């Protein structure tokens, strides 16, 4: 489905007036989470600017691309091909899931938020009741207000989908500002549990995030052989946005698009030292 067709199906769109009406909520949340007042009239740090974008730049196109299923359509429209991980099945409710028609290994996801995924490596050894309980909870949630007023999730029609399982994906997140890739974040979710930052020439940047995964300058990542191609893809995929993080998975069989992330960490992910200020200078509102 094209973005235009999608918009035509909507009775109401996230518009400036609706978003600004949530300003008082966002100010209250920011103060409670960040332990300081939010200077929304003159934001300077990256964190402040992400919160500004939540209110003043939650466009329908962001909603379209934040939908994990419509992201396939956006990839085709922008790149001329679908580079997302293939989808096996789509369901409207958890009761529709037919495990007999699924492969032995797969990933169950919901399309309307972040962290809504269950990895199944052996379907003969899953607790279907526990999975159903978890998915029903996710499907009941408007992710716009689950955490930190991420308003671009509000328009997404909630679906359950089954994605192909890809083992040991290396997650490279490319931060793009006004259509220009500026630096990369590498997450290791397995034995190392760390998060490191690199510029686009793959020089290590000594930023430390308040994420669950700390930076580790003593264990640095080899420069990806497909880095130039990933930067080219990120440039094309980010051209319509003031800021977006393009999450890519380089593999021997190609580069896969994981998601377009508009509010990393919900806007609560600090970049300690001078990181928050320096990244904020990259973002022209």
Protein Blocks (a to p, Z undefined) as FASTA:
>chain_A
ZZklmmmmpmbdcdfklmmmmmmmmmmmmmmmnopacdfklcfbfmlmmmmmmmmmmcfk
lmmmmpmklmmmmmmmmnopafbdcdfbdcfbfklpcfklpcfbdcdddfkbghiacddf
blklccfklmmmmmmmmmmpcfklmmnopaklmmpccddddddddehiacdddddeehia
fbdcdddfblnopaddddfkopacfbdcfbfbdcdfklccdddfklmmmmmmmmmmmmmp
fbdcddddddfkbccdfbdcfbgghlpaccehjlmmmmmmmpcZZ
